[in-house]
């Protein structure tokens, strides 16, 4: 006759519990660390060579030795002294570069008012990606048109706020400035 499922589960649980308890299964706790007893060791005495000579083993074939090896016959040199004159350096030959630079001629120019716009450089009459040089009383900047605008016909370009005040040459109270836009 087959044991019932309940009896099998109870027997399995008992076996697992018996294995989990160290005292019942025969296992024990690990022992504490104890010093090693010196009597466990004994002296070993090697026979002395006495009158016999110790043979040395020859090294590898000299054909396989590195060029920079150190052996008993190697000699060392001291570093050069600090008062020794350094070797002359070769002078670099640089091409002659003109002092000034120049823009290539623009396709055309626009003149009018500019104002600031916090999202980049915009121009109603120019497509996106057009390279422009905007010149005002404070200087010139090269920028790329990234949006369409301004809506008012009196303005030719709207510029990023820091760029506007860089070319404006005016205080932070100014809203517009006269500029020349060179289109490339």
C-alpha positions as CSV (number, residue, x, y, z in Angstrom):
1,X,0.0,0.0,0.0
2,X,1.2,3.5,-0.8
3,X,1.7,6.0,1.9
4,X,-0.6,9.0,1.8
5,X,0.6,12.3,0.6
6,X,0.3,13.8,4.0
7,X,2.5,11.2,5.6
8,X,5.2,11.7,2.8
9,X,5.2,15.5,3.4
10,X,5.5,15.0,7.2
11,X,8.4,12.5,6.7
12,X,10.2,14.9,4.4
13,X,9.7,17.8,6.8
14,X,11.2,15.7,9.6
15,X,14.2,14.7,7.6
16,X,14.9,18.4,6.6
17,X,14.5,19.6,10.2
18,X,16.8,16.8,11.4
19,X,19.5,18.0,8.9
20,X,19.0,21.7,9.9
21,X,19.7,21.1,13.6
22,X,23.4,20.7,14.1
23,X,23.3,18.7,17.3
24,X,20.9,16.1,16.0
25,X,22.7,15.5,12.7
26,X,26.1,15.1,14.2
27,X,27.7,18.4,13.1
28,X,29.2,20.8,15.5
29,X,30.1,24.4,15.7
30,X,33.5,25.5,14.4
31,X,36.2,25.6,17.0
32,X,37.8,28.8,18.1
33,X,41.1,29.8,16.8
34,X,44.0,28.3,18.8
35,X,47.7,29.0,18.5
36,X,49.7,26.3,16.6
37,X,51.7,24.2,18.9
38,X,55.5,24.5,18.4
39,X,56.0,20.8,19.1
40,X,54.3,20.1,15.8
41,X,57.4,21.1,14.0
42,X,60.8,19.5,13.9
43,X,64.2,20.7,12.8
44,X,65.4,19.6,9.4
45,X,69.1,19.4,8.9
46,X,70.6,19.5,5.3
47,X,73.9,17.8,4.6
48,X,76.5,20.5,4.0
49,X,78.4,20.5,0.7
50,X,81.7,20.0,2.6
51,X,84.6,19.7,0.1
52,X,82.3,19.2,-2.9
53,X,81.9,22.1,-5.3
54,X,78.5,23.3,-6.3
55,X,78.1,23.3,-10.1
56,X,76.4,26.3,-11.7
57,X,74.0,25.9,-14.4
58,X,74.9,27.7,-17.6
59,X,72.5,30.4,-18.7
60,X,70.6,30.4,-21.9
61,X,72.4,30.6,-25.2
62,X,74.0,34.1,-25.7
63,X,72.4,34.4,-29.2
64,X,69.0,34.7,-27.5
65,X,70.1,37.3,-24.9
66,X,68.7,40.8,-25.0
67,X,71.0,43.6,-26.2
68,X,70.3,45.6,-23.0
69,X,71.0,42.8,-20.5
70,X,73.0,43.4,-17.3
71,X,75.6,40.9,-16.3
72,X,78.6,41.0,-13.9
73,X,80.8,42.6,-16.5
74,X,78.4,45.5,-17.3
75,X,79.5,49.0,-16.5
76,X,77.4,52.0,-15.8
77,X,77.9,55.6,-16.8
78,X,77.0,58.7,-14.8
79,X,74.4,61.1,-16.1
80,X,75.8,64.2,-17.9
81,X,76.6,67.1,-15.6
82,X,74.2,70.1,-15.3
83,X,76.9,72.5,-16.6
84,X,77.1,70.7,-19.9
85,X,75.8,72.8,-22.8
86,X,72.6,71.6,-24.3
87,X,72.5,70.7,-28.0
88,X,71.3,73.5,-30.3
89,X,67.6,73.3,-31.3
90,X,66.6,73.6,-34.9
91,X,64.7,76.8,-35.5
92,X,61.2,76.3,-36.8
93,X,60.4,78.0,-40.1
94,X,57.0,79.5,-40.0
95,X,55.2,80.8,-43.1
96,X,54.6,84.5,-43.4
97,X,51.0,85.2,-42.5
98,X,49.3,88.6,-43.3
99,X,48.4,90.6,-40.2
100,X,44.9,91.5,-41.5
101,X,42.1,89.2,-42.7
102,X,39.2,89.8,-45.0
103,X,35.8,88.5,-45.6
104,X,35.0,87.1,-49.0
105,X,32.6,89.4,-50.9
106,X,29.0,89.0,-49.8
107,X,26.2,88.1,-52.2
108,X,24.3,91.2,-51.0
109,X,23.8,93.4,-48.0
110,X,20.8,94.5,-46.0
111,X,20.6,97.5,-43.7
112,X,18.0,98.2,-41.1
113,X,17.1,97.8,-37.5
114,X,17.9,94.7,-35.4
115,X,16.5,93.7,-32.0
116,X,17.0,90.8,-29.7
117,X,15.2,87.4,-29.7
118,X,15.9,84.8,-27.1
119,X,15.8,81.8,-29.5
120,X,18.6,82.6,-31.9
121,X,19.1,84.6,-35.1
122,X,16.1,85.1,-37.4
123,X,15.6,87.0,-40.7
124,X,12.3,87.2,-42.6
125,X,14.0,87.6,-46.0
126,X,16.6,84.8,-45.6
127,X,16.1,81.1,-45.5
128,X,17.3,78.9,-42.6
129,X,21.0,77.9,-42.7
130,X,22.1,81.2,-44.4
131,X,25.4,82.5,-43.1
132,X,25.3,86.2,-42.3
133,X,27.6,88.7,-40.8
134,X,25.8,91.3,-38.7
135,X,27.7,94.6,-38.1
136,X,26.7,97.3,-35.7
137,X,28.3,100.1,-33.7
138,X,29.9,97.6,-31.3
139,X,31.4,95.2,-33.9
140,X,30.6,92.3,-36.2
141,X,29.4,88.7,-35.6
142,X,29.1,85.8,-38.0
143,X,25.9,83.8,-37.4
144,X,23.7,81.2,-39.1
145,X,20.0,82.1,-39.6
146,X,18.0,79.4,-37.7
147,X,14.4,80.7,-37.9
148,X,12.1,83.0,-39.8
149,X,11.3,86.4,-38.5
150,X,11.0,89.3,-37.6
151,X,7.4,90.1,-38.4
152,X,7.8,93.9,-38.5
153,X,9.0,95.2,-41.9
154,X,11.2,97.9,-40.2
155,X,13.6,95.2,-38.8
156,X,15.9,93.1,-40.9
157,X,17.1,90.7,-38.3
158,X,16.4,89.5,-34.7
159,X,19.4,88.3,-32.8
160,X,20.2,86.2,-29.7
161,X,20.2,88.6,-26.8
162,X,24.0,88.4,-25.9
163,X,24.8,88.7,-29.6
164,X,22.6,91.8,-29.9
165,X,24.3,93.6,-27.0
166,X,27.7,92.6,-28.4
167,X,27.1,94.3,-31.7
168,X,24.9,97.1,-30.4
169,X,27.5,99.0,-28.4
170,X,24.6,100.3,-26.2
171,X,23.3,99.7,-22.8
172,X,20.8,97.1,-21.7
173,X,17.9,99.6,-22.1
174,X,18.2,99.6,-25.8
175,X,15.6,97.7,-27.8
176,X,16.8,98.2,-31.4
177,X,20.0,99.2,-33.2
178,X,21.0,100.0,-36.8
179,X,22.9,97.2,-38.4
180,X,24.2,96.0,-41.8
181,X,23.7,92.4,-42.6
182,X,26.1,90.8,-45.1
183,X,24.6,87.7,-46.7
184,X,27.0,84.9,-47.7
